[in-house]
Amino acid sequence: MATQKHGQNRQDAARTTIRHEEDPKTPGDGRAILAPRREEADLDVGDNLQHILAAMQHSLTKIDELSFRMDHMSERLDKHTARLDMVECHVLEVEDEQVTTPATQKNINQVLITLQTKSEDLKACFHRNNLRIVVLAESTNIDDMEHYMEQLLIDLLGQSDIFVPWEARSMDTKITLCIINDNNVSLLWYITYMRQ
């Protein structure tokens, strides 16, 4: 019996030693609970920080790209606005009108072209200020009016998105593209073509 009790004491002492070496705060329930190593915990935290920093850097790069694109678009809008942006336009309707212009002070046949711009900001600007783009012409002969107007806009603006859906066989060689307001007052005369 003494030998058995002595052996039990040795086992208890061994358990206590294991608990104290592995985790001094282990409850006295006889189970050995291993504490995590500090090196492994530090590595996990380091990896997480690296991932967070990488994600932040990626977000900053995206923000820089968006900022650059916004600046670029703003510059383009400023350039277009400076020349009233007639580059990106499509004709919606054409009608004949008699108007008096400050330039001639007489009635002439005016081909009124209502335009829809691709830029909503500029479209709103035209609508808000009651502006419209017109083509002024006097009657003689132009064989291919559509091609002529397209070439005019290419020469004037560098590109043409305009389509003039009417056949003109008795139009003047002088064509003027201008912008007028709702009181038929010319705001800007762009160019006058004299066809040979």
C-alpha positions as CSV (number, residue, x, y, z in Angstrom):
1,M,0.0,0.0,0.0
2,A,2.9,2.4,0.8
3,T,4.5,1.6,-2.5
4,Q,1.3,2.3,-4.4
5,K,0.7,5.6,-2.6
6,H,4.3,6.6,-3.3
7,G,3.9,5.9,-7.0
8,Q,0.7,7.9,-7.1
9,N,2.5,10.9,-5.5
10,R,5.2,10.7,-8.2
11,Q,2.5,10.7,-10.9
12,D,0.8,13.7,-9.3
13,A,4.2,15.5,-9.1
14,A,4.9,14.8,-12.8
15,R,1.5,16.2,-13.8
16,T,2.1,19.3,-11.8
17,T,5.5,19.8,-13.4
18,I,4.0,19.4,-16.9
19,R,1.2,21.9,-16.2
20,H,3.6,24.5,-14.7
21,E,6.1,24.2,-17.6
22,E,3.4,24.4,-20.4
23,D,1.0,26.8,-18.8
24,P,1.3,28.1,-15.2
25,K,-2.3,29.3,-15.3
26,T,-3.8,25.9,-16.2
27,P,-6.8,25.0,-14.0
28,G,-6.1,22.2,-11.6
29,D,-8.2,19.7,-13.6
30,G,-5.3,17.5,-14.6
31,R,-5.3,18.6,-18.3
32,A,-2.2,20.1,-19.9
33,I,-3.1,23.2,-22.0
34,L,-0.4,24.4,-24.3
35,A,0.0,28.2,-24.6
36,P,0.6,29.5,-28.2
37,R,4.2,30.4,-29.0
38,R,4.9,34.1,-29.2
39,E,6.8,33.8,-32.5
40,E,3.8,32.2,-34.3
41,A,1.4,34.8,-32.9
42,D,3.7,37.6,-34.1
43,L,3.9,36.1,-37.5
44,D,0.1,35.9,-37.8
45,V,-0.2,39.6,-36.8
46,G,2.5,40.6,-39.2
47,D,0.9,38.7,-42.1
48,N,-2.5,40.4,-41.3
49,L,-0.8,43.8,-41.3
50,Q,0.9,43.1,-44.6
51,H,-2.5,42.2,-46.2
52,I,-4.1,45.3,-44.7
53,L,-1.3,47.6,-46.0
54,A,-1.5,46.0,-49.4
55,A,-5.2,46.5,-49.6
56,M,-4.8,50.1,-48.5
57,Q,-2.1,50.7,-51.1
58,H,-4.4,49.2,-53.8
59,S,-7.2,51.5,-52.8
60,L,-5.0,54.5,-52.9
61,T,-3.8,53.5,-56.4
62,K,-7.4,53.2,-57.5
63,I,-8.2,56.6,-56.0
64,D,-5.3,58.2,-57.8
65,E,-6.5,56.6,-61.1
66,L,-10.0,57.9,-60.6
67,S,-8.7,61.3,-59.7
68,F,-6.6,61.4,-62.9
69,R,-9.5,60.4,-65.0
70,M,-11.8,63.0,-63.4
71,D,-9.2,65.7,-64.1
72,H,-8.8,64.5,-67.7
73,M,-12.6,64.6,-68.2
74,S,-12.8,68.0,-66.6
75,E,-10.2,69.3,-69.0
76,R,-12.0,67.9,-72.0
77,L,-15.3,69.4,-70.7
78,D,-13.6,72.8,-70.4
79,K,-12.3,72.6,-73.9
80,H,-15.7,71.6,-75.3
81,T,-17.5,74.2,-73.3
82,A,-15.1,76.9,-74.6
83,R,-16.3,76.3,-78.1
84,L,-19.8,75.4,-77.1
85,D,-19.2,71.8,-78.0
86,M,-20.8,71.3,-81.3
87,V,-18.6,68.3,-82.0
88,E,-20.8,65.6,-80.4
89,C,-24.2,66.5,-81.9
90,H,-26.9,64.7,-83.8
91,V,-29.7,66.3,-85.8
92,L,-33.2,65.7,-84.4
93,E,-35.4,67.7,-86.7
94,V,-35.1,70.2,-89.5
95,E,-37.7,72.9,-90.3
96,D,-37.8,76.1,-92.5
97,E,-38.2,79.5,-90.8
98,Q,-38.2,83.1,-91.8
99,V,-36.0,85.1,-89.3
100,T,-34.3,88.5,-89.2
101,T,-30.6,88.3,-88.3
102,P,-28.5,91.2,-87.0
103,A,-26.0,90.5,-89.7
104,T,-28.3,91.0,-92.6
105,Q,-31.3,92.8,-91.1
106,K,-33.5,91.0,-93.7
107,N,-35.5,87.9,-93.9
108,I,-33.7,84.9,-95.3
109,N,-34.5,81.2,-95.6
110,Q,-33.1,79.6,-92.5
111,V,-32.7,75.9,-92.1
112,L,-33.2,75.4,-88.4
113,I,-31.4,72.4,-87.0
114,T,-32.3,71.2,-83.5
115,L,-29.4,69.3,-82.0
116,Q,-29.1,66.8,-79.3
117,T,-25.7,66.7,-77.7
118,K,-24.2,63.5,-76.2
119,S,-23.0,65.5,-73.1
120,E,-25.9,65.9,-70.7
121,D,-24.2,69.0,-69.1
122,L,-24.0,70.7,-72.4
123,K,-27.4,69.6,-73.5
124,A,-28.7,71.2,-70.3
125,C,-26.7,74.3,-71.0
126,F,-28.2,74.7,-74.4
127,H,-31.7,74.1,-73.1
128,R,-31.3,76.4,-70.1
129,N,-30.1,79.3,-72.3
130,N,-32.6,78.6,-75.1
131,L,-29.7,78.2,-77.6
132,R,-30.0,76.5,-80.9
133,I,-27.7,75.9,-83.9
134,V,-28.7,77.1,-87.3
135,V,-27.5,76.9,-90.8
136,L,-28.1,80.1,-92.8
137,A,-28.2,79.9,-96.6
138,E,-29.5,81.9,-99.6
139,S,-30.8,80.4,-102.7
140,T,-28.6,79.3,-105.6
141,N,-27.3,75.9,-106.3
142,I,-25.5,73.4,-104.2
143,D,-25.5,69.9,-105.7
144,D,-24.7,67.9,-102.5
145,M,-25.8,69.9,-99.5
146,E,-25.4,67.0,-97.0
147,H,-21.8,66.4,-98.0
148,Y,-21.1,70.1,-98.1
149,M,-22.3,70.7,-94.5
150,E,-20.4,67.6,-93.3
151,Q,-17.2,68.9,-94.9
152,L,-17.9,72.3,-93.3
153,L,-18.0,70.8,-89.8
154,I,-15.0,68.7,-90.4
155,D,-13.0,71.7,-91.4
156,L,-14.4,73.8,-88.6
157,L,-14.3,71.3,-85.7
158,G,-12.1,68.5,-86.8
159,Q,-15.0,66.0,-87.0
160,S,-18.6,65.8,-88.1
161,D,-21.6,64.2,-86.4
162,I,-24.2,66.2,-88.2
163,F,-26.6,64.9,-90.8
164,V,-28.7,67.3,-92.8
165,P,-31.7,65.2,-94.1
166,W,-33.0,67.4,-96.9
167,E,-32.2,67.7,-100.6
168,A,-31.2,71.2,-101.7
169,R,-30.8,72.0,-105.4
170,S,-31.2,75.8,-105.1
171,M,-29.2,76.9,-102.2
172,D,-26.7,79.7,-102.1
173,T,-22.9,79.2,-102.2
174,K,-22.7,81.2,-99.0
175,I,-23.4,79.1,-95.9
176,T,-23.0,80.4,-92.4
177,L,-23.1,78.2,-89.3
178,C,-24.1,80.2,-86.2
179,I,-25.7,79.9,-82.8
180,I,-28.7,82.1,-82.0
181,N,-30.8,82.6,-78.9
182,D,-34.6,82.5,-78.5
183,N,-34.8,86.2,-79.6
184,N,-33.1,85.3,-82.9
185,V,-30.0,87.3,-81.8
186,S,-26.8,85.8,-83.1
187,L,-24.3,85.0,-80.3
188,L,-21.5,83.6,-82.4
189,W,-20.8,83.4,-86.1
190,Y,-18.5,80.6,-86.9
191,I,-17.6,80.7,-90.5
192,T,-18.8,81.7,-93.9
193,Y,-18.0,79.5,-96.9
194,M,-17.9,80.9,-100.4
195,R,-18.0,78.0,-102.8
196,Q,-16.1,78.4,-106.1
